Amino acid sequence: MDSAPRTAIRRPELVTDGAPTVVPTHDAGHALAVVAVYQLSEAGRKASLLAGGDGRAVQEVNVQVPATRLHLVSVDAKGVARLKLRPRFQMDADQRVVRVDAAPTYDAPPTLDDLFREAARNHELERVYQAERTVARAKKRDAERDRRSQLAEAFLEDKTQRALVHPAPSPKGCVLATDQRRVYFDVATDEGLARDVPPEAHRRFRADLQAKKERNQQERAAQLALHEEKKRYIADWIAKHGTPDQRERQAAGMLPMAEAIETITDQVFAALAPVPVYPRDGVQRLQTYLRQLSDYKDVVVSAEDIVVNSRVTATATAEQWAQLREIHSLVPEATAVLRTHRVIWNKRAAAVTIAGNGILVTRRHGPLMLRREYDIATKRMQDATATATWSDGQR
C-alpha cells in the first residue's frame, strides 16, 4: 500500500507551527524499522489528497523507532514489526479500560509525534487493561471455587443427592445438576471438598445400582412365586370345577392358563351372564361406518390403520348410571367402572372417530385378579355409528 506523505496538515492542538513532520534520524544500529497503520476520516482523506497523498482510508507508513522506545512496538510470528496502534485501548464512561479492535482514526494525516503519543497511550492503557483482566479473572476463579466448594459441601452432607447418571459418575469425574447449569467435578483439577465429590458420587451410583438390582431380584422372585401360586390355585380349581376335558389337559400340563382363567371368570361373574361382553371389533365397526360414506365406501380398514384410546369416563348418562348400578347389585363384591373407547382412523386428512362404552368389572379371586368388560349400549352398532364424528366436521 502506498505510504502517506511525510508532510501533512498539522493539528494545532498537537503540533506547533513549524514543527517538522519528517522522521528524525537515528543511528541505524539503535533503531528499528516498523509499520504504523492508522485510519483517516473523510476529513482526513480530503486533507491527504490536498497534501498530495493518496486519500485512502487505511494508511501504512514506515517509521524508525529508537531502541529506547521498543516497548511501543509489537512483532508478530512472521517477524513483522508494527507500532502499537491496534488494538486500541480507551476509557469508557465508567472509567474502565476497554479494548477496541480498530486502528486510530485521524481527521488529518498525523505526525510521527502523534503516532508515538498514541502508541505510548495505548501501551499504558494496555497494561492497565491486562491488570484489570488479571484481577477480574482472579475474582472469577475465586467465586467459582467458592461456588464449587458450596455445591460440594451440600452434596456430601445430603446423602439423598445424586450426580447425573448420563454420563455415569466415575471415581475421577461426575456431573451435578444445579438451578443454573450442570457442573462437572474432576479430581484432577478441583481442590478441597470439590475433589471428594466424584468418588462419593460414584459410590452412591454403584450403591443405587446394587439396590435396584436387589429390588428387581426380589420383585422377580415375588412374581415367580405369585405365578406358581396361580398355577396351584388354577390346578385345584380345575380339579374341582373343570370339565373332564380340562382336567385331562391340566393333568397333562397342556391346559392354557388363559383358558382356565376365562373359565373361572365365567363362574365368578355368572350373575352377569345375560349382559353381553364388550366386543373388540373396532376394525369391523369402523369399516361398517365408512361404507356408509360415498368417499370411503371402497376403503378396506385393517388393524394397523386404527388407534384405540380407552379411558375411565368421569360422567354418565342416566341410562349408563342405571346399568352401572344394576351391575353393582349383581356382583356387589366386584369393582365396576364406566369406560369410553374411541376408535380413530387417521389414514386420511380428516380423521374419523367412533366411540363405544363399556363397564369394566374386576374382582380378586384368590391370587387371581379377574376382569371382564361388558357392553352396556342398547342397539350398540347403531349408537356407535350415530356418535361417529369427523375432526374437521366434514362427511
C-alpha positions, -999 to +999 in steps of 0.1 A: +000+000+000+013+035-008+026+053+022+012+086+034+032+117+026+057+128+053+042+163+052+007+168+063-019+193+076-010+199+112-034+198+141-028+230+160-036+214+193-009+187+188+019+202+168+033+237+170+037+257+138+069+249+121+073+215+137+089+191+113+069+161+102+098+140+089+111+111+108+141+121+129+173+103+120+187+077+144+216+055+143+206+025+122+221+002+148+199+016+175+166+020+156+140-005+142+120+000+111+083-007+119+050-002+102+025+022+115-012+016+105-039+042+111-071+053+095-083+086+081-118+100+084-134+116+055-120+150+065-086+133+069-089+118+034-096+151+019-067+166+037-045+138+025-055+145-011-049+182-007-014+174+006-007+152-024-014+119-007-035+090-019-065+098+003-071+062+013-089+053+045-063+029+058-027+043+058+005+024+063+038+043+069+073+031+077+089+047+107+121+043+126+117+036+163+147+041+186+158+012+207+148+030+238+111+030+227+108-006+215+081-011+242+059+008+217+064-020+191+048-054+187+063-081+165+041-109+151+051-145+145+061-137+109+086-111+122+066-081+111+071-052+135+042-028+140+037+003+161+012-004+189-018+013+174-041-016+171-059-028+190-067+004+208-074+008+245-095+036+258-115+046+289-153+041+288-180+061+307-174+041+338-137+048+337-128+013+328-103+004+301-119-013+271-104-029+240-113-017+205-101-038+176-095-010+152-067+014+143-069+050+155-087+075+132-074+110+124-091+140+108-057+149+093-026+129+085-008+126+118+028+135+125+053+110+139+049+126+173+011+120+171+017+083+163+043+079+191+019+096+216-009+073+205+013+042+208+026+054+242-010+059+255-021+026+241+009+009+258+000+024+292-037+016+288-030-019+277-010-025+309-040-013+329-064-034+308-043-065+313-040-058+350-078-053+353-084-085+334-060-104+356-078-091+387-112-099+372-101-134+362-088-140+397-121-128+412-140-151+389-118-181+397-122-174+434-160-170+430-162-202+410-140-220+436-163-209+464-194-219+445-180-253+437-170-257+473-205-249+485-220-273+460-196-300+471-204-294+508-241-296+502-237-328+481-215-345+506-238-336+535-271-346+518-270-383+513-301-382+491-284-361+463-272-379+432-250-370+403-264-373+368-263-408+355-255-397+320-226-396+318-222-422+345-202-410+376-167-424+379-141-421+407-124-394+387-153-372+375-191-366+377-217-340+368-241-323+392-272-305+380-278-271+396-305-245+391-284-226+366-264-252+348-246-285+350-213-285+369-185-310+362-163-321+390-129-335+383-104-348+409-075-338+387-084-301+386-107-295+417-095-285+451-106-291+487-141-306+491-148-305+454-122-333+449-143-355+472-174-352+451-166-377+422-156-406+445-187-401+467-210-397+436-196-429+421-201-448+454-237-436+456-242-445+419-229-480+424-249-484+456-281-474+438-274-499+410-269-526+435-301-517+454-320-516+421-306-550+412-317-564+445-352-549+442-355-563+407-345-597+420-370-595+449-398-584+425-389-611+401-389-637+429-423-624+441-437-625+406-425-661+401-439-671+435-473-654+426-472-672+392-466-706+409-494-698+434-517-690+405-508-723+388-515-742+420-548-724+426-559-730+390-549-767+392-570-771+424-600-752+408-599-772+376-597-804+396-629-794+414-649-775+389-634-781+354-648-802+327-634-837+321-615-825+291-600-796+311-590-819+339-573-843+315-553-814+298-545-800+332-531-833+343-510-835+312-498-799+317-514-787+284-543-766+296-536-729+287-537-707+318-557-681+298-585-707+291-585-717+328-588-681+340-616-674+314-635-704+328-631-692+364-642-657+353-673-673+338-682-689+371-674-659+393-693-635+371-721-659+364-747-633+376-736-611+346-740-638+320-770-621+304-750-590+298-732-590+265-694-588+267-679-557+251-665-569+217-631-559+205-644-552+170-631-517+163-620-526+128-653-540+118-673-512+134-652-485+117-654-504+084-692-505+087-694-468+093-670-459+064-691-480+040-719-455+046-698-427+032-696-423-005-660-411-005-648-442+015-673-469+006-644-489-010-619-484+017-606-515+035-596-510+071-570-531+089-559-533+125-528-513+116-549-484+103-566-477+137-557-464+171-579-472+201-579-448+231-596-461+263-602-442+294-624-442+325-654-419+320-659-392+345-696-387+337-725-410+328-759-406+313-790-416+332-792-449+313-755-457+318-758-449+355-787-472+358-768-500+341-738-494+363-759-497+395-775-528+382-741-545+377-731-534+412-762-550+426-755-583+407-718-585+418-715-563+449-681-577+458-666-565+425-655-531+413-671-516+382-661-485+363-675-469+331-651-467+302-651-450+268-633-464+238-625-442+208-615-459+176-596-434+154-589-439+117-564-413+105-553-426+072-569-395+055-565-358+061-598-359+080-596-383+110-627-403+117-636-413+153-663-436+166-670-442+202-683-470+224-689-475+261-684-504+284-683-513+321-651-529+333-657-553+362-628-565+383-626-588+413-599-606+432-604-643+435-577-660+454-544-650+438-562-641+406-574-607+395-604-614+373-616-587+349-642-586+321-657-557+303-694-557+294-712-538+266-740-516+281-753-499+250-786-508+235-785-512+197-748-508+201-739-507+164-765-480+156-755-459+186-718-461+178-724-451+142-745-422+153-717-409+175-691-410+148-675-376+142-651-360+118-623-339+132-629-313+105-667-315+106-670-329+071-685-361+057 
